[in-house]
Amino acid sequence: MAGMPISHDDGPDLSTVWLRVFLEVARHGSFTGAARTLGWTQSAVSRQISSLESALDGAQLFDRLPRGVRLTEAGRVLVPHAEAVTESLHGARRELAALRELTYGHVQFGAFPTADSALVPRTLAAFRHRHPGIRLSREEGLTPRLLDRLASGHLHLAIVSTTGRAPLDAYELHHLLDESLYVAVPAGHPLAGQGPVRLAQLADADWISGTPRPEGTLLEAALREGFRPRVAHVVGEWTAKEGYVAAGLGVTLVPALAADSVRPDVALLPVLDEGTPARAVYAATMRGRSLPPATRAFLGVLTEEAARIGSSAAPVA
């Protein structure tokens, strides 16, 4: 029946239903007026007040008059506390509704550097347009560090890749796209404009890489082609690598996510991947950890933008 009190064990906790009824009775000065506002019977209101008085060690909150009721001193003491509790509850409900309706919230996510070329900015722009009230915080890092940050609770979501042999099996993985590779060569290179290549065709080239060893990097693909690339220059930033390539100091691998931002004096040669993508890109979340509504919405937009990028990429024959 409407208006029945919340079940309680014996103890100090007070039902917010009791406090709401108490404030309505105090406002109307009668059980009848409170019952009309609440849509209850007068007897149900009376029972709520009696339950509240019992929970308060028998404190009498109202004097029962021939016509209506009047707050006792104990009742007047209780009023501001009851108002504070009910207002706090209303505030909590408003904030929960805002989270649910995506007008309030905070998404903390991380991404590996190449994702910042296109995937992350496109996702941010689309998400901000749809949900301007959600605050976004982004971290950049390599996949192993991002996974550590995710596991420690500092991130809600991490955009990661299979490069680097990070242990992805401990996480909930949401597939975003499979990424192909390009070899960046100087615009005047003999292979420029001649279509897809095998990495083995560049076995004798000087290579520019972020680390001196190919293991755990994109250049590990060369090992599968049967040769160990000669890393002539160790350069971390993509723009710097392109500068080295343009100057004729070597060649480098460029993942598809970074291909759109390559400078005009550098040519990109698609790498034949024999049906096996160079790497997969995922949004990682923690297994068993519920996602806030804003993070679920962000994941949805991220997946949409990844699908657009994947569908617009030129297929490698």
C-alpha positions as CSV (number, residue, x, y, z in Angstrom):
1,M,0.0,0.0,0.0
2,A,1.3,3.5,-0.8
3,G,2.8,5.2,2.2
4,M,4.0,2.0,4.0
5,P,7.2,2.7,6.0
6,I,10.5,1.3,4.9
7,S,11.4,-1.8,6.9
8,H,14.0,-1.1,9.6
9,D,15.8,-3.2,12.2
10,D,15.7,-1.8,15.7
11,G,18.4,1.0,15.8
12,P,19.1,4.6,15.4
13,D,18.4,4.9,11.6
14,L,15.4,7.0,10.7
15,S,13.3,6.5,7.6
16,T,13.4,9.4,5.2
17,V,9.8,8.6,4.5
18,W,9.0,9.3,8.2
19,L,10.8,12.7,7.9
20,R,9.0,13.6,4.7
21,V,5.7,12.9,6.4
22,F,6.7,14.8,9.5
23,L,7.5,17.9,7.5
24,E,4.2,17.7,5.6
25,V,2.3,17.5,8.8
26,A,4.3,20.4,10.3
27,R,3.6,22.4,7.2
28,H,-0.1,21.8,7.1
29,G,-0.7,21.6,10.8
30,S,-2.9,18.5,10.4
31,F,-2.7,14.9,9.4
32,T,-5.6,15.4,7.0
33,G,-3.8,18.1,5.0
34,A,-0.6,16.1,4.9
35,A,-2.5,13.0,3.8
36,R,-4.1,15.0,1.0
37,T,-0.7,16.2,-0.3
38,L,0.9,12.8,-0.1
39,G,-2.0,10.9,-1.5
40,W,-2.3,8.7,1.5
41,T,-5.0,8.0,4.1
42,Q,-5.0,10.0,7.3
43,S,-4.5,6.8,9.3
44,A,-1.4,6.0,7.2
45,V,0.1,9.4,8.0
46,S,-0.7,8.9,11.7
47,R,1.1,5.6,11.7
48,Q,4.2,7.2,10.1
49,I,4.4,9.9,12.8
50,S,3.9,7.3,15.6
51,S,6.8,5.2,14.1
52,L,9.0,8.3,14.0
53,E,8.2,9.2,17.6
54,S,9.0,5.6,18.7
55,A,12.3,5.7,16.8
56,L,13.1,9.0,18.7
57,D,12.9,7.3,22.0
58,G,9.2,8.2,22.5
59,A,9.7,12.0,21.9
60,Q,6.3,13.6,21.2
61,L,6.6,15.7,18.1
62,F,3.0,17.1,17.9
63,D,0.3,18.0,20.3
64,R,-2.9,16.4,19.1
65,L,-5.6,19.2,19.2
66,P,-9.3,19.0,18.6
67,R,-8.6,20.5,15.2
68,G,-5.3,19.6,13.7
69,V,-1.9,19.3,15.4
70,R,0.8,21.7,16.7
71,L,4.6,21.1,16.9
72,T,6.0,20.5,20.4
73,E,9.4,21.8,21.4
74,A,10.9,18.4,20.3
75,G,9.1,18.8,17.0
76,R,10.5,22.3,16.5
77,V,14.0,21.0,17.2
78,L,13.6,18.2,14.6
79,V,12.3,20.4,11.8
80,P,15.7,21.9,10.6
81,H,17.3,18.5,10.8
82,A,14.5,16.8,8.9
83,E,14.8,19.6,6.2
84,A,18.5,19.1,5.9
85,V,18.2,15.3,5.5
86,T,15.4,15.5,2.9
87,E,17.2,18.3,1.0
88,S,20.4,16.2,1.0
89,L,18.4,13.3,-0.4
90,H,16.8,15.5,-3.1
91,G,20.3,16.8,-4.0
92,A,21.6,13.2,-4.3
93,R,18.6,12.3,-6.6
94,R,19.3,15.4,-8.7
95,E,22.9,14.5,-9.1
96,L,22.1,10.8,-9.9
97,A,19.6,12.0,-12.5
98,A,22.2,14.2,-14.0
99,L,24.7,11.3,-14.3
100,R,22.0,9.2,-15.8
101,E,20.9,11.9,-18.3
102,L,24.5,12.7,-19.2
103,T,24.2,16.4,-18.2
104,Y,26.9,15.9,-15.5
105,G,29.9,13.5,-15.1
106,H,33.6,13.0,-15.6
107,V,35.4,10.7,-18.0
108,Q,39.1,10.0,-17.3
109,F,40.7,8.2,-20.2
110,G,44.1,7.6,-21.7
111,A,45.4,7.0,-25.2
112,F,48.6,5.9,-26.8
113,P,50.3,8.7,-28.8
114,T,49.3,7.6,-32.4
115,A,45.6,7.6,-31.4
116,D,45.9,11.4,-30.8
117,S,46.4,12.0,-34.5
118,A,42.8,11.4,-35.5
119,L,40.9,9.0,-33.3
120,V,41.0,10.9,-30.1
121,P,40.4,14.4,-31.4
122,R,37.5,13.3,-33.6
123,T,36.0,11.5,-30.6
124,L,36.4,14.5,-28.3
125,A,34.8,16.8,-30.8
126,A,31.8,14.5,-31.4
127,F,31.3,13.8,-27.7
128,R,31.5,17.4,-26.6
129,H,28.9,18.3,-29.2
130,R,26.5,15.7,-27.8
131,H,27.3,16.0,-24.1
132,P,28.7,19.5,-23.3
133,G,28.2,19.0,-19.6
134,I,30.5,16.1,-19.3
135,R,34.1,16.9,-18.2
136,L,36.8,15.0,-20.0
137,S,40.4,14.3,-18.7
138,R,42.9,12.7,-21.0
139,E,46.3,11.2,-20.4
140,E,48.9,10.1,-23.0
141,G,51.1,7.1,-22.6
142,L,52.2,3.8,-23.9
143,T,49.9,0.9,-23.5
144,P,51.6,-0.8,-20.5
145,R,51.5,2.5,-18.5
146,L,47.9,3.1,-19.5
147,L,46.9,-0.3,-18.3
148,D,48.6,0.3,-15.0
149,R,46.7,3.5,-14.6
150,L,43.5,1.8,-15.5
151,A,44.1,-1.0,-13.0
152,S,44.9,1.5,-10.2
153,G,41.5,3.3,-10.8
154,H,43.0,6.5,-12.2
155,L,41.4,5.9,-15.6
156,H,37.9,4.8,-16.5
157,L,39.0,3.7,-20.0
158,A,42.3,3.3,-21.9
159,I,42.8,3.3,-25.7
160,V,45.5,0.7,-26.2
161,S,47.1,-1.4,-28.9
162,T,48.7,-4.8,-29.3
163,T,52.1,-3.3,-29.9
164,G,54.5,-3.9,-27.0
165,R,53.2,-7.3,-25.9
166,A,51.2,-5.8,-23.0
167,P,49.1,-8.4,-21.1
168,L,45.7,-7.4,-22.4
169,D,43.9,-10.6,-21.3
170,A,43.3,-9.3,-17.8
171,Y,41.0,-6.5,-19.1
172,E,37.7,-6.1,-20.8
173,L,38.6,-5.3,-24.5
174,H,36.3,-3.4,-26.8
175,H,37.6,-3.7,-30.3
176,L,37.9,-0.4,-32.2
177,L,39.9,-1.2,-35.4
178,D,42.6,-3.2,-37.0
179,E,45.5,-1.0,-38.1
180,S,47.6,-1.5,-41.2
181,L,51.1,-0.1,-41.7
182,Y,52.9,2.2,-44.2
183,V,56.5,2.7,-44.8
184,A,57.4,6.4,-45.0
185,V,60.1,7.1,-47.6
186,P,61.4,10.4,-49.0
187,A,59.2,11.7,-51.8
188,G,61.9,11.0,-54.4
189,H,62.5,7.4,-53.3
190,P,62.6,4.8,-56.1
191,L,59.7,2.9,-54.6
192,A,57.5,6.1,-54.1
193,G,54.3,5.8,-56.0
194,Q,54.8,2.1,-57.0
195,G,52.1,0.6,-54.7
196,P,52.2,-1.8,-51.8
197,V,55.6,-3.2,-50.7
198,R,56.9,-6.0,-48.6
199,L,59.1,-5.0,-45.7
200,A,61.8,-7.3,-47.0
201,Q,62.2,-5.0,-50.0
202,L,63.6,-2.5,-47.6
203,A,65.8,-4.9,-45.7
204,D,69.0,-2.9,-46.6
205,A,67.6,0.5,-45.7
206,D,68.5,2.6,-42.7
207,W,65.5,2.7,-40.3
208,I,64.3,5.4,-38.0
209,S,62.6,4.0,-34.9
210,G,61.6,5.0,-31.4
211,T,63.9,2.4,-29.8
212,P,67.1,0.7,-31.0
213,R,65.5,-2.8,-30.9
214,P,62.5,-3.9,-33.0
215,E,61.1,-6.3,-30.4
216,G,57.8,-5.0,-28.9
217,T,57.5,-2.2,-31.5
218,L,55.9,-1.9,-35.0
219,L,59.3,-2.8,-36.5
220,E,58.8,-6.3,-35.1
221,A,57.0,-7.0,-38.3
222,A,60.4,-7.0,-40.1
223,L,61.5,-9.9,-37.9
224,R,58.6,-11.9,-39.2
225,E,59.7,-11.0,-42.7
226,G,63.1,-12.6,-42.0
227,F,65.4,-9.7,-41.4
228,R,66.5,-7.5,-38.6
229,P,66.2,-3.8,-39.5
230,R,69.2,-1.6,-39.1
231,V,68.1,1.2,-36.8
232,A,70.3,4.1,-37.8
233,H,68.4,6.8,-35.8
234,V,66.4,6.5,-32.6
235,V,63.7,9.2,-32.6
236,G,60.6,9.3,-30.4
237,E,58.2,11.8,-32.0
238,W,56.3,11.1,-35.2
239,T,56.9,14.6,-36.6
240,A,60.6,14.3,-35.9
241,K,60.7,10.9,-37.6
242,E,59.1,12.4,-40.7
243,G,61.8,15.1,-40.7
244,Y,64.5,12.5,-40.7
245,V,62.8,10.6,-43.6
246,A,62.3,13.8,-45.6
247,A,66.0,14.6,-45.2
248,G,66.9,11.2,-46.7
249,L,68.3,9.7,-43.5
250,G,66.2,6.6,-43.5
251,V,62.7,5.2,-43.6
252,T,60.2,4.5,-40.9
253,L,57.0,2.7,-40.2
254,V,53.8,4.8,-39.9
255,P,50.6,3.2,-38.5
256,A,47.3,4.0,-40.3
257,L,46.0,6.2,-37.5
258,A,48.9,8.6,-38.2
259,A,48.9,8.4,-42.0
260,D,46.7,11.5,-42.5
261,S,49.1,13.8,-40.8
262,V,52.2,12.9,-42.8
263,R,54.0,15.9,-44.4
264,P,53.9,16.4,-48.2
265,D,57.6,15.7,-48.8
266,V,57.2,12.2,-47.5
267,A,55.6,9.3,-49.4
268,L,53.7,6.5,-47.8
269,L,54.0,2.9,-49.1
270,P,51.3,0.5,-48.0
271,V,52.8,-2.6,-46.4
272,L,51.4,-6.0,-47.6
273,D,50.2,-7.6,-44.4
274,E,49.3,-11.1,-45.8
275,G,45.8,-10.8,-44.2
276,T,47.2,-10.2,-40.7
277,P,46.8,-6.6,-39.4
278,A,49.9,-5.1,-38.0
279,R,48.1,-4.3,-34.7
280,A,44.7,-4.1,-33.2
281,V,43.4,-1.1,-31.3
282,Y,41.1,-1.5,-28.3
283,A,39.3,0.4,-25.6
284,A,40.2,-1.3,-22.4
285,T,38.2,-1.2,-19.3
286,M,38.4,-3.2,-16.0
287,R,36.6,-6.5,-15.7
288,G,34.1,-6.5,-12.9
289,R,34.1,-2.7,-12.6
290,S,30.9,-0.9,-13.6
291,L,31.3,1.9,-16.1
292,P,29.8,5.3,-15.2
293,P,27.1,6.4,-17.7
294,A,29.3,9.1,-19.1
295,T,32.1,6.6,-19.8
296,R,29.6,4.2,-21.5
297,A,28.5,7.1,-23.7
298,F,32.2,8.0,-24.5
299,L,32.9,4.4,-25.4
300,G,29.9,4.5,-27.8
301,V,31.2,7.7,-29.6
302,L,34.7,6.3,-29.6
303,T,33.5,3.1,-31.3
304,E,31.6,5.1,-33.9
305,E,34.6,7.3,-34.8
306,A,36.9,4.3,-35.0
307,A,34.4,2.7,-37.4
308,R,34.5,5.8,-39.6
309,I,38.3,5.9,-39.6
310,G,38.4,2.2,-40.4
311,S,35.9,2.4,-43.2
312,S,37.7,5.4,-44.8
313,A,41.2,3.8,-44.8
314,A,42.3,2.7,-48.2
315,P,42.5,-1.1,-48.4
316,V,45.9,-2.7,-48.9
317,A,45.8,-5.1,-51.8
